[in-house]
Amino acid sequence: MEIQLQQFINQHVKVVEPLMKQVNLSYWKATISGKEEDYQHYADLSLKLRQVYSNRQEFEQLKKFKASGQIHEPLLRRQLTILYN
């Protein structure tokens, strides 16, 4: 079960890491320029990021990992807690 959780986390990071970078850079650009289109771009990217964290199927998978009681490695357990909450 820990292997499956690690694979889930790895896939999650592949999706979230570049998106988070884009969100942060677009926010920085919007605050520097003050342009409405830059703020809109930031809002669009922020929505995409929120959609990642509102995926019901992935949340169900996280619930299964949590309920299994088979995650013993401390770092994985902490990552599961953070993703779940």
Secondary structure, DSSP 4 states (H G I P E B T S, - for coil): -HHHHHHHHHHHHHHHHHHHHHHHHHHHHHHHH--HHHHHHHHHHHHHHHHHTT-HHHHHHHHHHHHH----SHHHHHHHHHHH-
